[in-house]
Each structure stands twice: as structure tokens, then as C-alpha cells.
Amino acid sequence: VYTDRGSATGRPIGFPDWTASGGIQYVAEVPELNGSLTPRFDWFYVSSIAYSTDYTHLDDPPRSTFNGRLTYKNDDWAMDIAVGVTNLTNEKYFRQKTVFIQGLGASANIGQPAPPREWYLSVAKRF
């Protein structure tokens, strides 16, 4: 998706020009397990993000992040068990930054780092 930031007065800050995402999954029926296995892979792309109109060295570079999940669906028990990983490549980036330009007396810039690689386990029962 392209976002037209529409500014004629300099570099708009805080969001990317381009974002993209994609996912793929395949359901494999496994009669021996009385159900199915579904691997899934997701990709998210964000182009560079400017956080200051003047200090281009503080921009976040473009990045891709990946998530993966494997779901086991048991038909007899009407139950799903999934294990997944977010930020598979352990990409280090900021979700948000605030840049204090020189002259305002601030001693540092601040930001919210994105979480590192994390894993999860979920169990769902269908009634």
C-alpha cells in the first residue's frame, strides 16, 4: 500500500510511504492424527520512516518482519493446539520515536523498541 503523505513543506514524519504484507498456509489432512496440521508463514514490510524533518540519520531503515505458526486441529476432540513465533529473525527496530532537536535542552531522543522474538502456545476448544 502506498501512502501519499502530501506535504509540500518538507519531510512528513512518523509513518512510511510503503507497507506490504503477505501470508501463506497449507492445511494437510493427517488421518493418523485424527485431524490436520496447518503451517503458516506471514511477512510484513515497512519502508523507511522519518522521525525528524532535518536529521535523516535518525530515520528507521526499511524492514521486513516474519511470523510463523503451526496448528494441529483434532477433529475427535474439537480442539486446536498452535505454537507460533513472532519476529522470527529477531529484527531490532522502533515502533515509535520522538526526536528532540538540538536547542530544546533535551539530552536524548526517546523511542519504544519493538519486542524481540517471542513464542506462544494456544489451545482452543470448539463447542
Buried (B, 14 or more C-beta within 10 A) or exposed (E): EEEEEEEEEEEBBEEBBEEEEEEEEEEEEEEEBEBBBBEBBBBBBBBEBBBBBEEEEBBBEEBEBBBBBBBBBBEEEEBBBBEBBBBBEEBEBBEEBBBEEEEEEEEEBEBEEBEEBEEEEEEEEEE
